[in-house]
Amino acid sequence: MRHPGEFAVQRRAGVRLDGHGSARVRAEIPEAAARFLESQRMVVIGAEDHEGRVWAAPLTGRTGFAAQAGDRTVVLDAVPGAPLAGLFDHEHDIGMLAIEPWTRRRMRVNGRARRDGDRLTIHTEQVYSNCPKYLQKRTIAEHLEPGERTSWSGDRLSAAQREWIGGADTFFVATHAPGLGSDVSHRGGNPGFVEVVDDRRLVWPDYAGNLMYMTLGNLELNPAAGVLFLDWTTGDALHVTGSARVDWDPRDVPGAQRLVEFDVERVLEVGGASPLRWAFEEYSRFNPPVADA
């Protein structure tokens, strides 16, 4: 079901409130969705931590590590480390995005999760697919054995991290609406589509999408958000948490319907976060041009 934040954004965007959103969302896992999940090698999860900060993080495994275990149950043969370590020792809101870059398919699963030993069990409340727009095509080139992880944390972006973000064509954003759940979404564009204003602020365009506005709807109720940038060739992950707000003036940014301004509060860089190594193939034909690119 849609919530008041989503309705508010839809009204502001001029979207008719009938026929959009909830009709395509269900609590049960359709057969096609179950087959898709069982073929995945990576999912991205998002949640609010005990301090009210929101983070996004990848979970990976061999084919079959994500599987249906009932009409409304997904089991992941993996558990998160930092920055989401320990959150799921008790049942906790979770957003999950299963994404397959080589076919440009993706689906979202939102619900409640709890750790069971070395597994994460998710009771689903929302299951739905997304369109392939803005998803760059990549294939898995190598799956290494998990190795030692390194980490660096701070309250602002380093010069190297700003360069990383400025050259990114993909990131993931997690949001949370108190009492209504968590969500993770994909954002993509040509390199440079995320503007690095300085070491404490990012701005990205909000392109035309599925008109459900789950990310923006959550931000309408709670500005806390987390973004995840992956280095697809090294497996490193850059987790950034902070607050986001919508600027309804697109400022002549190509393809933008509005902008999202994100203020950095905490940064965690994890080396070797994923054992997957990806080979780039092509950008999405839907990507708008980047100004001054």
TORNULO-265988 format. One line per field, with one value per atom (N, C-alpha, C): residue number from 1; residue in three letters; atom name; x, y, z. Coordinates in steps of 0.2 Angstrom, whole numbers. Example, Ala and Ser with C-alpha at 12.3 -4.5 7.8 and 13.67 -1.06 7.14 Angstrom:
2
nr: [1:1:1:2:2:2]
rest: [ALA:ALA:ALA:SER:SER:SER]
atom: [N:CA:C:N:CA:C]
u: [66:62:66:64:68:64]
v: [-28:-22:-16:-11:-5:0]
w: [39:39:39:35:36:39]
This chain:
293
nr: [1:1:1:2:2:2:3:3:3:4:4:4:5:5:5:6:6:6:7:7:7:8:8:8:9:9:9:10:10:10:11:11:11:12:12:12:13:13:13:14:14:14:15:15:15:16:16:16:17:17:17:18:18:18:19:19:19:20:20:20:21:21:21:22:22:22:23:23:23:24:24:24:25:25:25:26:26:26:27:27:27:28:28:28:29:29:29:30:30:30:31:31:31:32:32:32:33:33:33:34:34:34:35:35:35:36:36:36:37:37:37:38:38:38:39:39:39:40:40:40:41:41:41:42:42:42:43:43:43:44:44:44:45:45:45:46:46:46:47:47:47:48:48:48:49:49:49:50:50:50:51:51:51:52:52:52:53:53:53:54:54:54:55:55:55:56:56:56:57:57:57:58:58:58:59:59:59:60:60:60:61:61:61:62:62:62:63:63:63:64:64:64:65:65:65:66:66:66:67:67:67:68:68:68:69:69:69:70:70:70:71:71:71:72:72:72:73:73:73:74:74:74:75:75:75:76:76:76:77:77:77:78:78:78:79:79:79:80:80:80:81:81:81:82:82:82:83:83:83:84:84:84:85:85:85:86:86:86:87:87:87:88:88:88:89:89:89:90:90:90:91:91:91:92:92:92:93:93:93:94:94:94:95:95:95:96:96:96:97:97:97:98:98:98:99:99:99:100:100:100:101:101:101:102:102:102:103:103:103:104:104:104:105:105:105:106:106:106:107:107:107:108:108:108:109:109:109:110:110:110:111:111:111:112:112:112:113:113:113:114:114:114:115:115:115:116:116:116:117:117:117:118:118:118:119:119:119:120:120:120:121:121:121:122:122:122:123:123:123:124:124:124:125:125:125:126:126:126:127:127:127:128:128:128:129:129:129:130:130:130:131:131:131:132:132:132:133:133:133:134:134:134:135:135:135:136:136:136:137:137:137:138:138:138:139:139:139:140:140:140:141:141:141:142:142:142:143:143:143:144:144:144:145:145:145:146:146:146:147:147:147:148:148:148:149:149:149:150:150:150:151:151:151:152:152:152:153:153:153:154:154:154:155:155:155:156:156:156:157:157:157:158:158:158:159:159:159:160:160:160:161:161:161:162:162:162:163:163:163:164:164:164:165:165:165:166:166:166:167:167:167:168:168:168:169:169:169:170:170:170:171:171:171:172:172:172:173:173:173:174:174:174:175:175:175:176:176:176:177:177:177:178:178:178:179:179:179:180:180:180:181:181:181:182:182:182:183:183:183:184:184:184:185:185:185:186:186:186:187:187:187:188:188:188:189:189:189:190:190:190:191:191:191:192:192:192:193:193:193:194:194:194:195:195:195:196:196:196:197:197:197:198:198:198:199:199:199:200:200:200:201:201:201:202:202:202:203:203:203:204:204:204:205:205:205:206:206:206:207:207:207:208:208:208:209:209:209:210:210:210:211:211:211:212:212:212:213:213:213:214:214:214:215:215:215:216:216:216:217:217:217:218:218:218:219:219:219:220:220:220:221:221:221:222:222:222:223:223:223:224:224:224:225:225:225:226:226:226:227:227:227:228:228:228:229:229:229:230:230:230:231:231:231:232:232:232:233:233:233:234:234:234:235:235:235:236:236:236:237:237:237:238:238:238:239:239:239:240:240:240:241:241:241:242:242:242:243:243:243:244:244:244:245:245:245:246:246:246:247:247:247:248:248:248:249:249:249:250:250:250:251:251:251:252:252:252:253:253:253:254:254:254:255:255:255:256:256:256:257:257:257:258:258:258:259:259:259:260:260:260:261:261:261:262:262:262:263:263:263:264:264:264:265:265:265:266:266:266:267:267:267:268:268:268:269:269:269:270:270:270:271:271:271:272:272:272:273:273:273:274:274:274:275:275:275:276:276:276:277:277:277:278:278:278:279:279:279:280:280:280:281:281:281:282:282:282:283:283:283:284:284:284:285:285:285:286:286:286:287:287:287:288:288:288:289:289:289:290:290:290:291:291:291:292:292:292:293:293:293]
rest: [MET:MET:MET:ARG:ARG:ARG:HIS:HIS:HIS:PRO:PRO:PRO:GLY:GLY:GLY:GLU:GLU:GLU:PHE:PHE:PHE:ALA:ALA:ALA:VAL:VAL:VAL:GLN:GLN:GLN:ARG:ARG:ARG:ARG:ARG:ARG:ALA:ALA:ALA:GLY:GLY:GLY:VAL:VAL:VAL:ARG:ARG:ARG:LEU:LEU:LEU:ASP:ASP:ASP:GLY:GLY:GLY:HIS:HIS:HIS:GLY:GLY:GLY:SER:SER:SER:ALA:ALA:ALA:ARG:ARG:ARG:VAL:VAL:VAL:ARG:ARG:ARG:ALA:ALA:ALA:GLU:GLU:GLU:ILE:ILE:ILE:PRO:PRO:PRO:GLU:GLU:GLU:ALA:ALA:ALA:ALA:ALA:ALA:ALA:ALA:ALA:ARG:ARG:ARG:PHE:PHE:PHE:LEU:LEU:LEU:GLU:GLU:GLU:SER:SER:SER:GLN:GLN:GLN:ARG:ARG:ARG:MET:MET:MET:VAL:VAL:VAL:VAL:VAL:VAL:ILE:ILE:ILE:GLY:GLY:GLY:ALA:ALA:ALA:GLU:GLU:GLU:ASP:ASP:ASP:HIS:HIS:HIS:GLU:GLU:GLU:GLY:GLY:GLY:ARG:ARG:ARG:VAL:VAL:VAL:TRP:TRP:TRP:ALA:ALA:ALA:ALA:ALA:ALA:PRO:PRO:PRO:LEU:LEU:LEU:THR:THR:THR:GLY:GLY:GLY:ARG:ARG:ARG:THR:THR:THR:GLY:GLY:GLY:PHE:PHE:PHE:ALA:ALA:ALA:ALA:ALA:ALA:GLN:GLN:GLN:ALA:ALA:ALA:GLY:GLY:GLY:ASP:ASP:ASP:ARG:ARG:ARG:THR:THR:THR:VAL:VAL:VAL:VAL:VAL:VAL:LEU:LEU:LEU:ASP:ASP:ASP:ALA:ALA:ALA:VAL:VAL:VAL:PRO:PRO:PRO:GLY:GLY:GLY:ALA:ALA:ALA:PRO:PRO:PRO:LEU:LEU:LEU:ALA:ALA:ALA:GLY:GLY:GLY:LEU:LEU:LEU:PHE:PHE:PHE:ASP:ASP:ASP:HIS:HIS:HIS:GLU:GLU:GLU:HIS:HIS:HIS:ASP:ASP:ASP:ILE:ILE:ILE:GLY:GLY:GLY:MET:MET:MET:LEU:LEU:LEU:ALA:ALA:ALA:ILE:ILE:ILE:GLU:GLU:GLU:PRO:PRO:PRO:TRP:TRP:TRP:THR:THR:THR:ARG:ARG:ARG:ARG:ARG:ARG:ARG:ARG:ARG:MET:MET:MET:ARG:ARG:ARG:VAL:VAL:VAL:ASN:ASN:ASN:GLY:GLY:GLY:ARG:ARG:ARG:ALA:ALA:ALA:ARG:ARG:ARG:ARG:ARG:ARG:ASP:ASP:ASP:GLY:GLY:GLY:ASP:ASP:ASP:ARG:ARG:ARG:LEU:LEU:LEU:THR:THR:THR:ILE:ILE:ILE:HIS:HIS:HIS:THR:THR:THR:GLU:GLU:GLU:GLN:GLN:GLN:VAL:VAL:VAL:TYR:TYR:TYR:SER:SER:SER:ASN:ASN:ASN:CYS:CYS:CYS:PRO:PRO:PRO:LYS:LYS:LYS:TYR:TYR:TYR:LEU:LEU:LEU:GLN:GLN:GLN:LYS:LYS:LYS:ARG:ARG:ARG:THR:THR:THR:ILE:ILE:ILE:ALA:ALA:ALA:GLU:GLU:GLU:HIS:HIS:HIS:LEU:LEU:LEU:GLU:GLU:GLU:PRO:PRO:PRO:GLY:GLY:GLY:GLU:GLU:GLU:ARG:ARG:ARG:THR:THR:THR:SER:SER:SER:TRP:TRP:TRP:SER:SER:SER:GLY:GLY:GLY:ASP:ASP:ASP:ARG:ARG:ARG:LEU:LEU:LEU:SER:SER:SER:ALA:ALA:ALA:ALA:ALA:ALA:GLN:GLN:GLN:ARG:ARG:ARG:GLU:GLU:GLU:TRP:TRP:TRP:ILE:ILE:ILE:GLY:GLY:GLY:GLY:GLY:GLY:ALA:ALA:ALA:ASP:ASP:ASP:THR:THR:THR:PHE:PHE:PHE:PHE:PHE:PHE:VAL:VAL:VAL:ALA:ALA:ALA:THR:THR:THR:HIS:HIS:HIS:ALA:ALA:ALA:PRO:PRO:PRO:GLY:GLY:GLY:LEU:LEU:LEU:GLY:GLY:GLY:SER:SER:SER:ASP:ASP:ASP:VAL:VAL:VAL:SER:SER:SER:HIS:HIS:HIS:ARG:ARG:ARG:GLY:GLY:GLY:GLY:GLY:GLY:ASN:ASN:ASN:PRO:PRO:PRO:GLY:GLY:GLY:PHE:PHE:PHE:VAL:VAL:VAL:GLU:GLU:GLU:VAL:VAL:VAL:VAL:VAL:VAL:ASP:ASP:ASP:ASP:ASP:ASP:ARG:ARG:ARG:ARG:ARG:ARG:LEU:LEU:LEU:VAL:VAL:VAL:TRP:TRP:TRP:PRO:PRO:PRO:ASP:ASP:ASP:TYR:TYR:TYR:ALA:ALA:ALA:GLY:GLY:GLY:ASN:ASN:ASN:LEU:LEU:LEU:MET:MET:MET:TYR:TYR:TYR:MET:MET:MET:THR:THR:THR:LEU:LEU:LEU:GLY:GLY:GLY:ASN:ASN:ASN:LEU:LEU:LEU:GLU:GLU:GLU:LEU:LEU:LEU:ASN:ASN:ASN:PRO:PRO:PRO:ALA:ALA:ALA:ALA:ALA:ALA:GLY:GLY:GLY:VAL:VAL:VAL:LEU:LEU:LEU:PHE:PHE:PHE:LEU:LEU:LEU:ASP:ASP:ASP:TRP:TRP:TRP:THR:THR:THR:THR:THR:THR:GLY:GLY:GLY:ASP:ASP:ASP:ALA:ALA:ALA:LEU:LEU:LEU:HIS:HIS:HIS:VAL:VAL:VAL:THR:THR:THR:GLY:GLY:GLY:SER:SER:SER:ALA:ALA:ALA:ARG:ARG:ARG:VAL:VAL:VAL:ASP:ASP:ASP:TRP:TRP:TRP:ASP:ASP:ASP:PRO:PRO:PRO:ARG:ARG:ARG:ASP:ASP:ASP:VAL:VAL:VAL:PRO:PRO:PRO:GLY:GLY:GLY:ALA:ALA:ALA:GLN:GLN:GLN:ARG:ARG:ARG:LEU:LEU:LEU:VAL:VAL:VAL:GLU:GLU:GLU:PHE:PHE:PHE:ASP:ASP:ASP:VAL:VAL:VAL:GLU:GLU:GLU:ARG:ARG:ARG:VAL:VAL:VAL:LEU:LEU:LEU:GLU:GLU:GLU:VAL:VAL:VAL:GLY:GLY:GLY:GLY:GLY:GLY:ALA:ALA:ALA:SER:SER:SER:PRO:PRO:PRO:LEU:LEU:LEU:ARG:ARG:ARG:TRP:TRP:TRP:ALA:ALA:ALA:PHE:PHE:PHE:GLU:GLU:GLU:GLU:GLU:GLU:TYR:TYR:TYR:SER:SER:SER:ARG:ARG:ARG:PHE:PHE:PHE:ASN:ASN:ASN:PRO:PRO:PRO:PRO:PRO:PRO:VAL:VAL:VAL:ALA:ALA:ALA:ASP:ASP:ASP:ALA:ALA:ALA]
atom: [N:CA:C:N:CA:C:N:CA:C:N:CA:C:N:CA:C:N:CA:C:N:CA:C:N:CA:C:N:CA:C:N:CA:C:N:CA:C:N:CA:C:N:CA:C:N:CA:C:N:CA:C:N:CA:C:N:CA:C:N:CA:C:N:CA:C:N:CA:C:N:CA:C:N:CA:C:N:CA:C:N:CA:C:N:CA:C:N:CA:C:N:CA:C:N:CA:C:N:CA:C:N:CA:C:N:CA:C:N:CA:C:N:CA:C:N:CA:C:N:CA:C:N:CA:C:N:CA:C:N:CA:C:N:CA:C:N:CA:C:N:CA:C:N:CA:C:N:CA:C:N:CA:C:N:CA:C:N:CA:C:N:CA:C:N:CA:C:N:CA:C:N:CA:C:N:CA:C:N:CA:C:N:CA:C:N:CA:C:N:CA:C:N:CA:C:N:CA:C:N:CA:C:N:CA:C:N:CA:C:N:CA:C:N:CA:C:N:CA:C:N:CA:C:N:CA:C:N:CA:C:N:CA:C:N:CA:C:N:CA:C:N:CA:C:N:CA:C:N:CA:C:N:CA:C:N:CA:C:N:CA:C:N:CA:C:N:CA:C:N:CA:C:N:CA:C:N:CA:C:N:CA:C:N:CA:C:N:CA:C:N:CA:C:N:CA:C:N:CA:C:N:CA:C:N:CA:C:N:CA:C:N:CA:C:N:CA:C:N:CA:C:N:CA:C:N:CA:C:N:CA:C:N:CA:C:N:CA:C:N:CA:C:N:CA:C:N:CA:C:N:CA:C:N:CA:C:N:CA:C:N:CA:C:N:CA:C:N:CA:C:N:CA:C:N:CA:C:N:CA:C:N:CA:C:N:CA:C:N:CA:C:N:CA:C:N:CA:C:N:CA:C:N:CA:C:N:CA:C:N:CA:C:N:CA:C:N:CA:C:N:CA:C:N:CA:C:N:CA:C:N:CA:C:N:CA:C:N:CA:C:N:CA:C:N:CA:C:N:CA:C:N:CA:C:N:CA:C:N:CA:C:N:CA:C:N:CA:C:N:CA:C:N:CA:C:N:CA:C:N:CA:C:N:CA:C:N:CA:C:N:CA:C:N:CA:C:N:CA:C:N:CA:C:N:CA:C:N:CA:C:N:CA:C:N:CA:C:N:CA:C:N:CA:C:N:CA:C:N:CA:C:N:CA:C:N:CA:C:N:CA:C:N:CA:C:N:CA:C:N:CA:C:N:CA:C:N:CA:C:N:CA:C:N:CA:C:N:CA:C:N:CA:C:N:CA:C:N:CA:C:N:CA:C:N:CA:C:N:CA:C:N:CA:C:N:CA:C:N:CA:C:N:CA:C:N:CA:C:N:CA:C:N:CA:C:N:CA:C:N:CA:C:N:CA:C:N:CA:C:N:CA:C:N:CA:C:N:CA:C:N:CA:C:N:CA:C:N:CA:C:N:CA:C:N:CA:C:N:CA:C:N:CA:C:N:CA:C:N:CA:C:N:CA:C:N:CA:C:N:CA:C:N:CA:C:N:CA:C:N:CA:C:N:CA:C:N:CA:C:N:CA:C:N:CA:C:N:CA:C:N:CA:C:N:CA:C:N:CA:C:N:CA:C:N:CA:C:N:CA:C:N:CA:C:N:CA:C:N:CA:C:N:CA:C:N:CA:C:N:CA:C:N:CA:C:N:CA:C:N:CA:C:N:CA:C:N:CA:C:N:CA:C:N:CA:C:N:CA:C:N:CA:C:N:CA:C:N:CA:C:N:CA:C:N:CA:C:N:CA:C:N:CA:C:N:CA:C:N:CA:C:N:CA:C:N:CA:C:N:CA:C:N:CA:C:N:CA:C:N:CA:C:N:CA:C:N:CA:C:N:CA:C:N:CA:C:N:CA:C:N:CA:C:N:CA:C:N:CA:C:N:CA:C:N:CA:C:N:CA:C:N:CA:C:N:CA:C:N:CA:C:N:CA:C:N:CA:C:N:CA:C:N:CA:C:N:CA:C:N:CA:C:N:CA:C:N:CA:C:N:CA:C:N:CA:C:N:CA:C:N:CA:C:N:CA:C:N:CA:C:N:CA:C:N:CA:C:N:CA:C:N:CA:C:N:CA:C:N:CA:C:N:CA:C:N:CA:C:N:CA:C:N:CA:C:N:CA:C:N:CA:C:N:CA:C:N:CA:C:N:CA:C:N:CA:C:N:CA:C:N:CA:C:N:CA:C:N:CA:C:N:CA:C:N:CA:C:N:CA:C:N:CA:C:N:CA:C:N:CA:C:N:CA:C]
u: [4:0:4:2:6:5:9:9:8:7:6:11:18:23:23:21:21:15:10:4:6:9:11:16:21:25:22:17:13:9:6:2:6:12:17:19:20:23:17:11:6:3:5:3:-4:-8:-15:-14:-18:-17:-21:-24:-27:-23:-22:-19:-11:-9:-1:1:6:9:6:2:0:-3:-6:-8:-3:3:9:13:11:14:10:14:10:15:12:16:18:15:17:22:26:32:29:28:26:31:29:33:39:38:43:48:46:50:55:52:55:61:60:65:70:68:73:78:75:79:84:82:86:92:92:97:102:101:105:112:116:123:124:120:120:114:113:107:110:106:108:102:104:100:100:95:95:91:94:90:92:88:90:94:99:103:100:103:100:101:105:105:101:97:92:96:102:105:103:103:101:107:108:113:111:115:114:120:120:126:124:129:128:129:125:126:127:132:133:134:134:134:134:135:134:127:126:119:115:109:105:106:110:111:105:101:94:89:84:79:72:67:60:60:57:56:48:44:37:34:27:24:26:28:30:37:42:48:54:59:65:71:75:81:87:92:98:103:107:113:119:118:123:120:124:122:127:124:128:133:139:144:143:148:147:145:141:138:132:129:123:124:130:131:127:124:120:113:111:104:99:100:95:95:99:98:91:87:80:77:70:67:67:69:70:68:65:64:69:68:73:70:74:73:78:76:81:80:85:85:89:86:89:90:97:98:103:101:105:107:113:115:116:118:119:112:106:100:96:99:95:88:88:82:83:78:78:72:72:65:67:62:62:58:61:58:58:53:53:49:52:48:52:52:55:60:66:71:74:76:80:85:91:96:95:96:96:103:107:114:118:119:123:118:112:107:103:100:95:88:83:76:72:69:65:58:53:46:44:41:40:33:33:28:26:31:31:36:33:37:35:40:38:44:43:48:49:55:56:58:57:59:67:69:77:80:77:80:86:91:97:101:100:104:110:116:121:122:124:125:132:132:139:138:143:143:149:147:152:158:164:170:174:173:176:173:173:170:176:179:185:182:186:185:185:180:180:187:189:196:195:201:201:198:194:192:195:196:199:194:194:189:192:189:191:184:184:178:179:174:175:169:169:163:162:167:167:170:169:172:179:184:191:191:197:198:197:199:199:192:188:181:177:178:175:176:182:183:180:179:176:168:165:158:157:161:161:161:164:165:160:156:151:145:143:137:131:133:127:128:123:123:117:116:110:108:102:100:95:96:91:88:81:77:73:70:66:61:54:49:47:47:46:39:39:32:30:33:31:36:42:47:53:57:63:63:67:67:74:76:82:80:83:82:89:89:95:94:100:100:106:105:110:110:116:116:123:125:131:136:143:147:147:147:146:139:134:127:126:131:131:136:133:137:140:147:150:151:147:148:154:155:161:161:165:166:160:155:149:143:143:137:137:132:131:124:123:117:116:110:109:102:102:95:90:84:79:76:77:75:68:64:58:58:54:54:47:45:39:33:34:29:26:30:28:31:37:40:41:43:45:50:56:61:60:57:55:49:45:40:42:47:50:54:57:61:56:50:45:43:44:42:48:54:60:66:70:76:82:82:88:88:94:96:103:104:111:112:118:119:125:126:131:134:140:144:148:148:152:158:164:169:168:166:164:170:176:182:186:185:189:185:178:174:174:177:177:170:168:161:162:158:158:151:151:144:144:139:138:131:131:124:123:117:116:109:107:100:99:93:92:86:85:79:78:72:71:70:74:73:69:63:58:60:65:68:74:73:78:84:84:89:92:88:91:96:96:100:97:100:97:94:87:84:81:82:80:73:69:62:63:68:69:76:79:85:85:89:90:97:96:102:103:110:111:117:116:121:124:131:135:136:134:135:141:141:146:148:154:157:160:159:163:165:171:174:176:174:176:179:186:189:188:187:185:178:173:167:163:165:162:167:166:171:169:164:162:166:169:172:168:166:162:165:163:166:160:162:157:156:150:148:145:140:137:133:132:128:121:116:109:108:104:102:97:94:90:94:100:104:104:101:102:109:111:117:119:125:128:130:128:130:137:140:147:151:148:152:155]
v: [-6:0:6:11:18:21:25:29:37:41:48:51:49:53:51:45:44:48:48:52:59:62:69:70:66:67:66:61:60:66:69:75:81:82:87:86:80:78:79:79:79:73:67:61:59:56:54:49:49:44:38:37:30:27:20:16:16:19:19:16:13:11:4:4:-1:-7:-6:-12:-17:-14:-19:-21:-20:-22:-27:-33:-38:-40:-43:-46:-53:-57:-63:-63:-68:-69:-73:-69:-73:-78:-83:-89:-86:-81:-78:-74:-71:-67:-72:-78:-83:-86:-87:-90:-84:-78:-73:-72:-73:-72:-78:-84:-90:-90:-85:-85:-79:-75:-69:-71:-67:-67:-61:-56:-50:-47:-45:-41:-35:-29:-24:-23:-22:-21:-14:-12:-5:-6:-2:-2:4:6:11:8:11:8:11:9:10:18:22:29:33:29:33:34:32:33:27:29:24:22:16:13:8:8:3:-1:-8:-12:-18:-21:-27:-33:-38:-45:-50:-54:-58:-66:-70:-77:-80:-87:-91:-91:-94:-94:-99:-96:-100:-97:-92:-90:-86:-83:-80:-85:-87:-92:-90:-92:-92:-98:-96:-102:-102:-99:-99:-93:-93:-88:-81:-79:-73:-73:-78:-78:-79:-75:-75:-77:-82:-83:-82:-78:-76:-80:-83:-87:-82:-77:-72:-67:-64:-59:-53:-47:-41:-40:-37:-34:-27:-23:-16:-13:-8:-4:-7:-13:-15:-21:-22:-28:-27:-33:-33:-30:-27:-24:-30:-36:-41:-46:-45:-50:-51:-45:-45:-43:-44:-43:-35:-33:-26:-25:-19:-17:-17:-20:-20:-19:-16:-15:-19:-22:-26:-25:-25:-24:-30:-34:-39:-37:-37:-33:-38:-38:-42:-38:-35:-30:-33:-39:-42:-43:-43:-43:-36:-32:-26:-27:-33:-34:-33:-31:-29:-30:-32:-32:-30:-27:-25:-29:-30:-34:-30:-28:-24:-28:-28:-32:-31:-37:-37:-43:-42:-47:-49:-55:-57:-62:-62:-66:-73:-78:-85:-88:-88:-91:-87:-90:-87:-85:-85:-83:-77:-74:-69:-71:-71:-73:-66:-65:-59:-61:-58:-59:-53:-55:-50:-46:-40:-35:-32:-31:-28:-31:-34:-37:-34:-32:-29:-28:-28:-27:-20:-18:-11:-12:-6:-6:-6:-7:-8:-1:5:11:13:16:19:13:7:2:0:1:-1:-8:-11:-18:-20:-25:-28:-35:-39:-46:-48:-53:-55:-59:-56:-58:-63:-63:-67:-67:-73:-73:-76:-71:-73:-76:-80:-82:-75:-75:-69:-68:-62:-61:-56:-54:-49:-43:-40:-33:-28:-22:-16:-11:-6:-1:6:11:18:22:26:30:37:41:48:52:58:62:67:65:69:65:67:63:65:60:62:64:66:68:62:56:50:48:48:46:51:58:62:61:59:57:50:46:39:41:45:47:51:55:59:55:50:45:40:39:33:34:28:28:24:22:18:19:20:20:17:16:13:18:19:23:20:20:17:23:21:26:22:26:23:28:25:29:26:29:27:23:17:13:11:12:11:6:6:1:5:1:3:1:4:3:4:1:2:3:7:9:10:9:10:16:20:26:25:27:26:32:33:38:38:42:43:45:43:46:54:56:63:65:60:62:64:62:64:69:75:81:81:81:82:89:92:99:101:97:97:91:91:85:83:87:86:86:87:87:84:80:78:80:80:82:77:74:70:71:70:71:66:67:62:62:56:55:52:52:49:42:39:32:29:25:21:25:31:35:33:28:26:30:33:37:35:28:26:29:30:34:41:44:51:52:47:47:46:41:40:47:50:56:62:61:66:66:60:58:58:57:56:57:62:64:60:55:51:46:45:41:39:33:31:29:30:29:24:20:15:15:16:16:10:6:0:2:-1:-1:-8:-8:-15:-19:-16:-20:-22:-19:-21:-24:-23:-26:-21:-15:-11:-7:-5:-2:5:10:16:17:17:18:25:29:36:37:39:41:48:50:58:59:65:67:70:69:71:75:79:83:84:85:86:93:95:102:101:104:103:107:111:115:111:108:104:108:115:119:117:115:114:108:104:98:93:91:86:80:80:74:74:79:79:82:79:81:85:84:87:85:88:86:83:79:77:80:83:86:82:79:75:77:78:81:75:74:69:70:64:64:59:53:48:44:42:39:33:27:21:18:17:14:7:2:-5:-8:-10:-13:-21:-23:-31:-32:-28:-29:-34:-35:-40:-44:-51:-55:-55:-52:-51:-46:-48:-43:-43:-37:-36:-33:-35:-32:-27:-21:-16:-18:-18:-19:-13:-10:-4:0:7:11:10:12:12:17:15:20:25:24:29:35:34:39:46:51:57:60:64:67:71:71:75:82:87:94:95:98:99:93:87:81:81]
w: [0:0:0:-4:-3:3:5:11:10:15:14:11:12:9:1:-1:-8:-11:-8:-11:-12:-7:-7:-13:-14:-20:-26:-27:-33:-34:-29:-31:-33:-30:-32:-39:-41:-47:-53:-50:-55:-58:-54:-56:-54:-58:-56:-51:-46:-40:-41:-47:-48:-53:-52:-57:-57:-52:-51:-44:-44:-38:-35:-30:-26:-30:-36:-40:-42:-43:-45:-39:-33:-27:-24:-21:-18:-12:-7:-1:-3:-7:-9:-14:-15:-20:-26:-31:-37:-40:-43:-46:-50:-54:-58:-54:-49:-44:-40:-38:-35:-39:-45:-50:-51:-52:-52:-46:-40:-34:-34:-36:-35:-40:-45:-50:-48:-43:-41:-38:-39:-36:-31:-32:-27:-26:-20:-18:-14:-14:-10:-5:2:7:10:13:17:23:28:35:39:44:48:54:56:62:69:74:81:82:78:80:75:71:66:59:58:52:47:41:36:32:30:26:21:16:11:10:9:9:4:1:-4:0:-2:0:-6:-6:-12:-10:-15:-14:-21:-20:-26:-28:-35:-37:-32:-30:-25:-18:-17:-10:-8:-13:-11:-14:-9:-11:-7:-11:-8:-3:3:8:10:6:8:4:4:0:2:8:10:14:12:15:10:11:7:12:11:15:11:14:11:15:11:14:15:19:20:25:29:34:33:34:33:38:36:41:41:43:44:37:37:43:46:43:46:50:53:57:64:66:72:72:67:67:66:64:63:68:73:79:81:80:82:75:75:69:67:61:60:52:51:44:40:33:28:22:17:10:7:1:-3:-10:-14:-21:-24:-28:-32:-39:-41:-47:-51:-58:-63:-68:-68:-73:-80:-80:-87:-91:-88:-91:-90:-86:-84:-80:-77:-73:-65:-62:-55:-52:-45:-41:-34:-31:-24:-20:-14:-8:-2:1:7:13:19:24:31:34:41:40:43:43:50:51:57:55:59:57:61:57:60:58:63:62:56:51:46:40:41:36:39:34:35:32:36:34:34:28:27:26:30:29:25:19:14:15:14:14:7:3:-3:-8:-14:-19:-25:-29:-36:-40:-47:-51:-53:-56:-59:-66:-70:-77:-77:-83:-84:-86:-85:-87:-82:-86:-82:-79:-81:-78:-83:-81:-86:-86:-92:-93:-91:-86:-83:-83:-83:-82:-77:-73:-68:-72:-71:-74:-69:-63:-58:-51:-48:-41:-37:-33:-29:-22:-19:-12:-8:-3:2:5:5:8:14:17:22:20:24:23:27:24:27:27:32:32:34:32:34:35:40:42:43:42:44:43:43:43:37:32:26:20:14:9:7:6:5:-3:-5:-12:-16:-14:-18:-19:-13:-13:-18:-17:-22:-29:-31:-38:-40:-35:-36:-38:-33:-34:-41:-42:-48:-55:-54:-60:-61:-56:-55:-60:-63:-67:-63:-57:-53:-46:-42:-35:-33:-26:-23:-17:-16:-11:-7:0:5:9:10:14:19:24:29:31:31:34:41:46:53:53:55:56:49:44:37:33:35:32:29:26:23:15:11:4:1:-4:-7:-15:-18:-25:-29:-35:-40:-43:-44:-48:-53:-59:-64:-69:-72:-77:-80:-85:-87:-82:-82:-77:-77:-71:-69:-68:-68:-66:-59:-55:-48:-47:-45:-44:-37:-36:-30:-29:-24:-23:-19:-14:-9:-5:0:4:9:9:13:9:2:-1:-8:-10:-16:-19:-26:-29:-35:-36:-42:-44:-51:-54:-53:-52:-52:-59:-63:-69:-69:-75:-76:-74:-70:-67:-68:-62:-62:-59:-57:-54:-47:-44:-38:-32:-33:-29:-22:-21:-15:-11:-15:-12:-10:-14:-13:-8:-8:-3:4:5:11:14:9:11:13:10:12:20:22:29:34:31:35:30:32:27:27:32:33:27:24:18:18:15:14:7:4:-3:-3:-8:-8:-15:-16:-22:-22:-27:-28:-33:-31:-37:-40:-46:-49:-50:-51:-53:-47:-41:-35:-30:-30:-25:-19:-19:-13:-13:-7:-6:-3:-5:-1:1:8:11:14:12:15:18:24:27:28:28:29:28:26:25:18:15:8:8:3:2:-5:-7:-15:-16:-22:-25:-31:-31:-37:-43:-42:-48:-51:-57:-60:-63:-63:-65:-71:-76:-83:-83:-78:-78:-84:-89:-94:-91:-93:-91:-84:-80:-73:-73:-68:-67:-60:-56:-50:-48:-42:-40:-33:-31:-24:-21:-16:-12:-6:-5:0:4:10:15:19:18:21:29:32:40:42:39:40:34:34:28:30:27:28:22:21:15:17:13:15:9:10:5:5:-2:-2:1:0:3:-1:-8:-12:-15:-16:-20:-27:-29:-37:-40:-46:-51:-57:-59:-65:-71:-77:-83:-86:-87:-90:-98:-100:-107:-110:-108:-111:-106:-108:-104:-106:-102:-104:-109:-114:-119:-117:-111:-108:-104:-103:-99:-103:-99:-102:-102:-107:-107:-100:-99:-93:-95:-92:-94:-93:-98:-99:-99:-101:-102:-109]
